[in-house]
Amino acid sequence: MNMQQTILLILFSLLPLAVAEAGSSIAFTDTPSQMTAGERTYPYTSSRIKLTDAAGKISEYSLRYQHLYYTDDIVPSGLFAGQFFGGLIGADGNPLKDKAGKEIVSDVPDGNTLIMDEQGQIYLMSHFEYVSKDSTGKSLFRNYPMFSAITSLQQQRDGNLKVSAFDKHQYRETGGIWTPCLATATAWGTVLSDEEFEPDARLWAMGRPGGKAQLDAIPFMQHYLNEYPVTTSVPYRYGQMIEARLGGKGQLEGGVRHYSLGRFSHEKILVMPDQRTFYMSDDRDFAGFFMAIADKAGDLSANTLYAVRWDQTSGSAAGRADLQWIRLGHATDAEINKIVEDGISFLDIFDTAPVPAIGFVTVRTGDGHKREYLRLKPGMETAAAFLESRRYAAYIGATTEFSKPEGMAFNLADKKIYLAMSNVVAGMANDHGNIRLDEIVSGAVYEVALNAKRPEDQFGDQIGSQWVAGSMHSIPALTGVDRAVADKWGNTADVNAIANPDNLSFSPSSRYLFIGEDTGKHVNNYLWAWHIDSGKLVRLLSVPAGAEIGGLQVVENLNGFMYIFCNYQHPGGKGAATDALELTMAEANPDFDRGRYRHAGIGYLIVESVAPGKLPWMQER
């Protein structure tokens, strides 16, 4: 099978078949925030899609959320028959079990990528990010190697999708996969998987104050070493972008770590039309925002890595800035892989000091929020750039003050990127450093303009790309509104505004940006749709209380039907709901109460009872 054709087929199917008929339009109606206790326990929508044709005739159709499977359902057939859909597997493909002897089940399905092969077979690749709890209720966050699911789908005549086969891929070739987040299909026939929350190599090398290093400092890495034993540079083997291919039998094949794309908390990668320019978000507090330029189009094995510097031009709302790009370095995957294989440690890259000292640079990066005093060791520039990308970016003057930059979406027609900033807190919300804004705990979505003219790095050398971002600003309609006091249900953010945006997906034909929440400030997390021209924001979907939205992907046209894929993670998790509301929800739906941190869902929104090819961009002019 020609895998370039495989991926290209689905990419083309995501585009409109023809230009929408002149004067035709679509609009979504709002799902109210007021719901019954029962409606708060499952994916709920009352939204409709309104179609207006060129003659002004209006037709309306309901949206419906359809599950493909639940994470604690049993796989009915195939190699993994008898296992849970979300059940973790070791290097040998057998289930991993907790200390009580129970199979470990992930309730955190994340990134989705829809793929069609040249025979028309449809596959959905879904990452399983981490496990919330074991069978005894103990937290297992980031404790185990994870996997990707490859679900074979059959499209029914009414557009509904049915699971026909199911496979798991544990990435043996790359030593397992670490906390996989979003997924991206490329135009050259591969799938990119982001590893976020990279293990702290300083902690591994030095331990906590007064404590021991290595496994005593990061004990859960033992679970990785049990399955994929290595002896050197353990943290530096994780926190990269992984590239793989879908084989002819619905299975992922191969897998390579792209060390030359840097090491940080990879959330999402966007591939620009030149197939050389890439943007990468870094899901941490005190985070960076990164760009890479590949040596060759469609080849991620050699890259020049950059980190952005925010030059603030306005502090109103969630801010506005011009962007400058700081060159971190150039490397090949092979170069960095050799450094890792040779057994490099954090202490081989940096000297450290306990307090400010002459010759040491103060940096503040990542979730620790603590200031570090670092001095780069001679000849370690390349190792620092590609193995300690965030620390090195801060060290040489890039901005590492962003608060959990997460999902991104690309608007080709307007040459813009949309970037979700989960919070505007910590490094963004103070009067120090480059970013100086008022705190917005509920976060904001930013518009990033790819408008740089003759862009240069800090040395005055030209950046060889037509897709370099030159400025960014927050979008007022997509800026959260914090509440000083919770409402009667427990919401601490305005329910009529977004809160803690995470996943983004853009529909070029409808001109809607879709936003999925990951918030503890709303009792129920919402999926929103924002029309970028009219500015109208509507709520499309509410997921079960305590759950967040993951795996957001809009498919505009798959054989005449539109789909909005989205999963929901850790249902029933501790969130904003008051104790009284929690009790009422449990009484209204006992299955919800029993399924907390286990009964997560993989599915999609579909336009109900609409004929194939009915949407405007599917019509010939």
N, C-alpha and C positions, 0 to 999 in steps of 0.2 A: 504493500500500500504506500502510495506517495503521501507522506504526512503533510507536506506543504499544501497539497490539495485539500487534505482533510480539514485543516484549520481554516484555510481560506474559504471553503464552502460555508462554514458557519459565519465567518466575518461578513461575507457578502450578504448572507441572509439577514443579518442584523440591520442592513441598510434598506432604505425604501426601494421597492421595485421600480417605482416610477415617481415622477414629481407629483406632489399632491395637487388635486384639482384646484384651480384658481378659485379663491373665495371660500373653500371648505376649511373646517377647523374642528378641533376637539377641545373639550374642557372636562375637568374632573369636578365632581361635587364633593362636599365636605362630609366626613364622618364626625358627628358631634362628640365632644369629650364626655358628655353625660351618658353613662352606661349603667346598666344593672350590675349587681355583684356577679351574677353568672357570666355576663358578657365580658367582664374583666378577666375571666379565667381561660379564655381561648382566643385565637386570632379572630378579631371582629372587624367587619366593615359594613357600612351602609352606603358607601360611595357608589356613584354611577359615573359612566362616561357619556358625555353629551356630544353627539356628532351633528354638526351643522353643514349641510351641503351648499353648493354654489347658489342654489335657488332659495336658500334660507330655511329649508325644511330641517327640522330638528328631530333626531332620534336619540333615545336614551337606553342604555344597557347597564345592568348591575355588574359590579365587580364581586368576585368570589375568591376566597382563599382556599386552595386545595393542597392537602398534604400529599407528599410522595411517600414518606415514611416517618416514623418516630425513632429517636435514637435508642430506645429500649425495646423496640420491636425485634423479633427474631428473623434473621435472614432465612428465607424459605428454601433456597436451592443454591447450587453452585459450590465453589471451593470453600466458602465461608458459611455454608448452611449450618444452622443450629447456633451460630454466634449472634450476639446483638449487633444491630447495624452500627451502633456507636462503640462496640467493644474494641478495646485496644489489643493489638497483636505484637508479638515479639519478632525478632529477626527470622524465626522459623515459621511465622504465620500462625502460631498457636496463641490462644487468648492469654493475656497477662492478668494475673490475679492479685488481689490485695492480701493483707496479712490474715484476713478472715477466710481466705480461700475462695472469695467471690470474684467473678469476672469484673474487671474494671470497665465502666461504661462512661464514655465522654458524653456530656450534655451540652457541648459547645461546638455545634457545626458552624463553620464560618464560610470562607470564600467559595463562591460558586463560579464555574466557567462552563458554559454550554458549548459543545463541540459536535459537529456533524461530519461523518466520513463520506467518502465519494459514493458509497452505496445508499446514502441517505439515512444511515443509522445515527440516532441521536444519543449523545452521552452527556451526563452532568458530572463534572468533577467538583467535589466538595471537600474542603479541608476540615479536619477535626482539630481544633486549636489546643485545647487542654481538657482536664477533668476537674470539675468543681469539687466533688467529694467521693470518698470510697463508701463501701456498704455500711460502715459504722458512723458515717458523718464527718470523718476527718478530711480536712482540706488536702487536695492533691494538686493544687495549682502549679503547673509547669513541672511536675514531678516525673513524668514519663515520656518516652518517645511517642510521637503521635503518628497519624497516617492521613492519607487522602482516600476518599471513596470515589469510585467510578461507577456511576449508575447508568445502566442501559435503559433507554426510555422508548416506548412506543406511543406515537401520537394518534389519538382517536379521531374519528371524523368530526366530532364536536370540539376538537382542540385540546381536550383533556389528555394528560400524559400519564402513562402507566409504567410502573417499574417492571422490566422484563429480566434483568440480570443485575448482579451487584458484585463489585470487586473492591479489595483494599490494597493499597500500596504503602509499604512502610519505609521506602527509601533506603534499602540496604546499601546501595552503592555510595551513599553519602554519609554513612554512619547514623542513619535515622534522620528524622526531621524534628526540629525544635520549634514548638509553638507556632505552627503555620497559620498565617493570617489570611490575607486576601490572595486571589489567584488571577492571573492574566494570561490570555491566549495571545500568541504573537502571530504576525503575518507570515513568518517563515516556518510555521508548523510545530511550535513547541508551546509548553505551558510553563509559566513562571510562578514560583511559590515563595512567599515572603516569610522569613523567620523573624519573629519579633521577640522583645524582651530578652535580648542576648545575655548570657551569663557574664557576670562581672569578673574579668580576668585579674583585676587588682585584688579583689576579695579572695580569689582562688590562690593567688601568689602570696598574699600577706596575712590573710585571715582578718577577723574582726579584732579590735583592740583587746589584747589580753587573751586572744583565742588562737587556735591552730589554723593552718592553711589547708588548701585543697579540699578533700571530702569532708573534713571537719567544718569547713566554712560553707560549702555548698553540698550538703549530704545527699540531696536528691539526684545529683549527677551520677550516683552509683547505679541508678536504674538504667541510665544510658550505657554505662560501661559494662553492665551485666549483659546487654544485648550486642553492643558494638565495642568490644574492648580495644582500647588504645593506651599508650603509656605517656604521651607527651602532649603538651599544648592543648589540653582538653577544652577549655572555654573557647579558644580561638577556632575550634572546629565547628562552632555554631554561631548563628547570627548573620547568615548570608542570604543571598538570593539563589534559589535552586531552580535549574531548568531541566525539564524532562519532556518525553514524547509519548503520545498515545499510540499504542500498537494496534495491530489489526484485529485483535480479539477483545478490545475494550479494556486493555490493561496498560498502565503506565510502564514505560520502558526507560532504562538508563536513569540518569540523574547526575548532574554536575553542579558543584558549588562555584558560584562566580565570585571568587575572592576579590576580583578587581572592581566590583561594584560597591565595595566598602562593607564594613561591619558595624551595624547599629541595630536599632529595633525596627526592622523593615516591616512596614504596614502595607504599603501599596506602591507599585511601580506603574508609571504611565510611559508608554512608548510613543514617541512622536512620529509623524508621517515619514520622516527621513530614515527611520529605523536605526538611527545612530544616537539620538538624543533621548535621555531618560530622566524622569523626575521620580524621586523616592522620598516618601515621608517616613518620619522617625517617631514612633509612638512611645514617647516618654515625656515626663516633665523635664524642663531644661534640655530640650531637644534641638536638633538641627533640622535643616531642610536641604536635601542633596540633589545634585544633578550630575549625570555622567555623559560623556561623549565617547562613543565607541570608535575604535580605529577603523572598523569596517561595518557597513550596514548589515544588520541581521546577524551579527557575530558579537556575543557578549564576553568573549574571552580576553579582551584587552581594552582598557578604558582609561580615560582621564577623569578623575573625580573632583568635584567642586562642592563647596558648601556655601550657603547664602549668607550675606550680611544685610541686615535690615537697617536702612537709613530712614528713620522716621520723618514723615512730612506732616502728619496730623495725629493727635492723640484722641480725637473724638471717636465716640462709639468704640469699636474694637480696633481702630487704628488704620493708618495708611502709610505706605513706605515705598521708597525707591529701593531697588535690589541691586546689590553688587555681588559678584561671584568670586569666591576665594578658591584658588587652585590648591588642592591638597596633594596631588601627584598623579603620576601615570604608572600603571603596572599591568602585567598579564596575570591571569589566573595561575599559570604555572609558577611564576616568580613567587607569589604569595603562598601558594601551596607548599613550595619547598621550604620557605621560612617556617611555616607551621610544622611540617614534617621534621625539621631540624630541631624542634623542641623549644621554640622561643617562649619566654615568659614575659609578663608585664614588666618585671624588674629588669629585663634586658632592654626595654624600650625607654623607660622613664626612671630617673631618680625621683625620690619623694622627700618632702620635708613636713614635719608636723605643724609648723607655723610659717608665716611668710619669711622668705629668706632671699638674700641677694642671688640673682641668677635663676631664680625659680619663678614660674608664671602661675598666677592664681586662675584656676578654672572651676566652673561649677556646672556639672552636667549630670543627666540621668536622674533616676528616681531617688538616689541618696540625698540629693539637695545639699550635700556638704561641700564646702570649698576644699579644693585640693591644691597643693603646691607642688608643681611638677617641673622637672628639667629634662628636656629631651637629651638622650645620650647620643654621642657622635655616630653619624651614619645610620641612624634609625628613622629617618624621615619616611621612607617608603613603608616600613613596618607599621609606624604610627598611623600613617594616612589610611591604610587599608585594614588594619586590625583593631585600631583604637580611633576610628574615624571621628566620632563625636568629640572625644577629648582633644584630639589633634586639631580639629576644626576650631574649637575654643582657644586652643593654645596659640594659633596663628592669626586669630582675629575675626573669625566668622561668628555668627550669632547662634548661640545655643541656649536661648531663653524661651523658645516656643513651648507651649503647654499642650502636649499630646496632639501633634498634627497627625491626622488619621487618613480617612478616605480621600480620594481625588477622583475627578471626572474631567474629561476633555471635551471642549466645544471647538470643533475644527472650523466651523464657518466663521466664528468670531475670534478665533485664535486666542482662546482663553482656557485656563485651568480653574476648576473649583476645588478648594482645599478646605476640609473640615478641621477646625481647631476645637477639640473637645472642651477645653476650658480656656479662659483667659485669666490665669492665676499665676502664682509663683513668679517665675522669671519675667513674665509678661506684665505683671501687675505690680510694679514698683517704680521708683524713680532712679533705678540703677541700670547701667548697661545700655544696650541699644533700644530695647522695647520698653516703653514707659506709658502704661495704660491703666485705666481704672479696672478693677476686678469685675469680671463677668463669669461667675462660676458655671453658668449654663452654656458658655462657649459661643462660637460664631462660625459661619462659613465665609471664606474669603474668595475673592475673584483675583486670579493671578493673570496679568496680561503678558502675553509673549511678544512684547513690543520693543525689546532692546535693539537699538541701532548701533551697529559696529561694537558689540559687547567685548569688553576686555577684562582680564583677570587683574589681580592686585599688582602684577608686575608690568602691566601695560601690554601684555601679549593678547592678541585677538583670539576670541573663542570661536572656533569654526563651526557654527551652527546658525541656521535661520530660525531656531525655535527657542531662543533664550529669553527667559522672563526678565522684564525690566521694572515691574512695579506690582504691587498688590494692595488690596483694600478690603475691609470687611463689607458685607452686604447687609444693610439695615434690616431688611425683611427676614434675614436668616441669622439674626443675632438674638441670643436667648435673653430672657427677662427673669431675673432672680426675684423670689419673694422673700421679704424679711420674716414673714410668719407663714407657716404652713396653712393650707386650707383645710377644710374639715375631713378630707380624705387622706391628707398627708403630703400633697404636692408642695414642693418648695421652689418650684419654677412655674411661671405662667403656662397653663395648659394650652393656650392659644398661640404659643410661640415655641420654636424648637428648643430642645434642651440637650446639651452634650452631643452634638452631631458626630456621627462616625462614618458609616458607609454612605457613599455617593454614587449615583449613576445618572448619566445624561442621555436623553432621547433627542437626537438632532431633528427628527421629523416633527415631533410634537412640540419641541422647544421647552420641554419640562425637565427640570432637575429634580431627581428623587433623593430624599435625605432620610437615612435611618438613624434612630437614636440609640445611644448607649448611656443611659442616665439612671441615677438613683433619685433624681429630683422629680420625676413623674411617676405616679403609681403604675401606669402602663406606658411602655415605650411606644412611640408612634413612628409610622412611615408617612412622610410628607411629600407633597408634589408642589414645586414652585415654578410658575411659568415665568421664564426669564424676560419676556417682553412686557407682559401685562403687570408683572410683579405680584400676582395673586398667589397666595399660599393656602393649600388645603391639606387637611389630614385625610389620609387614605385608609389607614389600617392601624389598629391597636393590637399589640401582642399580649400574651398572658402577663399578669402582674409579676414584677420581679425579673422578667426576661428582657434581653436586649435583642436588637435586630442585627443579623449578620448575613453575609452572602448576597448582598443586593446586586442584582444585574437585570437591566432592562433589555429584553429581546423584542425589537420592534416588529419583526415579521419573520415568523417561522412557519412556512407553508400557509400563509394567510392568517395567522393568529399572533396576537401580541401577548407577551408574558412579562410579569415583574417577579423575578425569582427573589425570594428572601426567606431566610431561616430565622428561627428564634432560639436563643440560648438560655440555659439555666432558668427555666420557668419556676416561679415560686421563690426565687432568690430574695434575700433580704433587700428591700427597696424602700420606697417612700410611704407605703401604705400604713395607716394607723393600725394598732392592734385590733380595734373593733372591726375595721374593714377586712383585715386578714381573716378574722373569725367568720365574718359573713360570707366571704368568698369560699372558704373551706366548707361551710354548710351548703352553699349553693351548688358546689361542684366537688364532691369528695375525691374524684379522680385527680383534680388539680392538686389537692392537698397531698395525695399519695405520690404524685409524680414530681414533687419538688426536686430540683437539681438532677433530674433523670429523664423526664418525658419531654425532651426538646423536639422541635419539628423542623423538617426540611420540606419546603413547598413553594408555592407561587400564587400570585394573583392573576386571574384570567378574566377577560370580559365575557360575561355569561350570555349564552344564547345569541351571539352575533355570528352572522354568516362569514365564512372564510373570505378574506380580501376586502372586508367592509370598511376598514379604517382608511382615512383619506390618502395617506402615503402609499397605500396598496392599489390605488385607483390610477388608471392611465388617464392622462389629460385628454 
